[in-house]
Amino acid sequence: MNSYKTVSQATGVARTLSRSAGCTILVYQAGDNRFVTARPSDAVSGLVIGIYQNGYKLQSAQRA
């Protein structure tokens, strides 16, 4: 898990990681000006902003 000051930084990292590593990455807000990228197996403590797979954000109907 890594934290970032802006949501755009976190989502950019999530898109890159999900594409290059071939895994699913979550982005969630853990507090004011703190956005975290995590794997689905990590403990999430905050509001999930997006789920990224293969470089793309999954639509809400695709979320499990």
C-alpha positions in Angstrom: 0.0 0.0 0.0 1.2 3.5 -0.9 -0.5 6.8 0.0 -0.7 10.0 -2.2 -1.8 13.6 -1.6 -4.2 13.7 -4.6 -6.7 11.3 -6.1 -5.2 11.8 -9.6 -1.8 10.7 -8.4 -3.3 7.5 -6.8 -5.5 6.7 -9.8 -2.5 7.2 -12.2 -0.4 4.7 -10.1 -3.3 2.3 -9.9 -3.8 2.3 -13.7 -0.1 1.8 -14.3 0.3 -1.0 -11.7 -2.8 -2.8 -12.8 -1.6 -2.8 -16.4 2.0 -3.6 -15.9 1.6 -6.1 -13.0 -1.6 -7.7 -14.4 -3.4 -7.4 -11.1 -6.3 -5.6 -9.6 -5.6 -2.4 -7.6 -8.0 -0.4 -5.4 -7.9 3.3 -4.7 -9.5 4.5 -1.5 -9.6 7.7 0.5 -8.2 7.3 4.0 -8.6 10.9 5.2 -8.2 14.5 4.1 -5.7 14.6 1.3 -4.7 11.0 1.7 -5.5 8.5 -1.1 -4.2 5.0 -0.9 -3.5 2.3 -3.5 -3.9 -1.3 -2.3 -4.4 -4.8 -3.5 -7.8 -6.5 -2.9 -6.2 -8.7 -0.2 -5.1 -5.6 1.8 -7.2 -4.2 4.6 -9.1 -1.2 3.4 -10.0 1.6 5.9 -11.8 4.3 4.0 -14.0 5.1 1.0 -13.2 3.1 -2.1 -12.8 5.6 -5.0 -12.1 3.0 -7.8 -11.1 -0.4 -8.8 -8.6 -0.8 -11.6 -7.8 -3.8 -13.7 -5.6 -4.0 -16.9 -5.2 -0.2 -16.8 -8.9 0.6 -16.7 -11.4 1.5 -14.0 -14.0 -1.2 -13.6 -17.7 -0.1 -13.9 -19.9 -0.5 -10.9 -21.7 -3.5 -12.4 -18.3 -5.3 -12.7 -17.4 -4.9 -9.1 -17.5 -8.0 -6.9 
